[in-house]
Amino acid sequence: MALVAPDGTWLRVNHSVCDMTGYSDAELLKLRFQDITHPEDVDLDVENAEKMLCGETRTYCMEKRYLHRNGSVVWALLSVSLVRDGQAKPLFFISQIQDITARKESEEKLARANDEIKRLQRGLLKLCAWTKRIEVDGRWVSIEEFLSRHLQLKLTHGMSEEAVRLFGKKPQL
């Protein structure tokens, strides 16, 4: 949790915010949230705060990135509300900040794995075991034609060691 002034200055932060960002409370109180927000997320965060200040919205919630003191990126789920005085003058924002870095990293890994699966699927061959044909570019061709045309291989007739074990002696050609 944090209390933030309308200009973005940190007013109070709890220990969790310090742990999440790598800054001490004394260091954070000398900064504005804009100073440690990832450059790609600053504009949207400021825009949301401005909408609250002008009364357009009452709260906002967003996923954003903070820059940890060591330079690493910390993903956060930010929920913000605004406290006003009796004359409706903005006093401070109440910010609830949850570290969602592990979730975002898991989502990224899952997306990469999904992309890899799709890439591998595109490279898979469809094979009809009954007709001994392979689908190539939407057309079914014999295995022999596929090996010859696409892999520049020629079939030789013979029997594998496993087939000999299963079916008996090797046939004479």
Residue pairs with C-beta under 8 A, 6 or more apart in sequence:
1 13
1 14
1 16
1 17
1 94
1 95
1 96
1 97
2 10
2 11
2 12
2 13
2 14
2 17
2 94
2 95
2 97
3 10
3 11
3 12
3 13
3 92
3 93
3 94
3 95
4 10
4 11
4 33
4 92
4 93
4 95
5 11
5 92
5 93
6 49
6 53
6 90
6 91
6 92
6 93
7 32
8 32
8 33
8 34
8 46
8 49
9 29
9 31
9 32
10 28
10 29
10 31
10 32
10 33
11 29
11 92
12 29
13 25
13 28
13 29
15 25
16 97
16 99
17 28
17 97
18 24
18 25
18 28
20 66
20 68
20 74
20 76
20 97
20 99
21 28
21 36
21 66
21 68
21 69
21 74
22 68
22 69
22 70
23 31
23 36
23 69
27 69
28 36
33 45
33 95
34 42
34 45
34 46
36 66
36 67
37 45
37 64
37 65
37 66
37 67
38 64
38 65
38 66
38 67
38 73
40 65
41 62
41 64
41 65
44 62
44 64
45 62
45 64
45 78
48 57
48 60
48 62
48 80
49 60
49 80
49 93
51 57
51 60
52 58
52 59
52 60
52 80
52 81
52 82
52 90
52 93
53 82
53 90
55 88
58 81
58 82
59 79
59 80
59 81
59 82
60 79
60 80
61 77
61 78
61 79
61 80
62 77
62 78
63 75
63 76
63 77
63 78
63 100
63 104
64 75
64 76
64 78
65 73
65 74
65 75
65 76
66 73
66 74
66 76
67 73
67 74
68 74
73 101
74 99
74 101
75 99
75 100
75 101
75 103
75 104
76 97
76 98
76 99
76 100
76 101
77 97
77 98
77 100
78 95
78 96
78 97
79 95
79 96
80 93
80 94
80 95
80 96
81 93
81 94
82 90
82 91
82 92
82 93
82 94
83 90
83 91
83 92
83 93
83 94
84 90
84 91
85 91
125 134
125 135
125 136
126 134
126 135
127 133
127 134
127 135
127 143
128 134
128 135
128 140
131 140
132 142
132 143
133 140
133 141
133 142
133 143
134 140
134 141
134 142
134 143
134 146
136 146
136 150
141 149
143 155
144 155
147 153
147 154
147 155
148 154
148 155
157 173
158 170
158 173
159 167
159 170
159 171
164 170
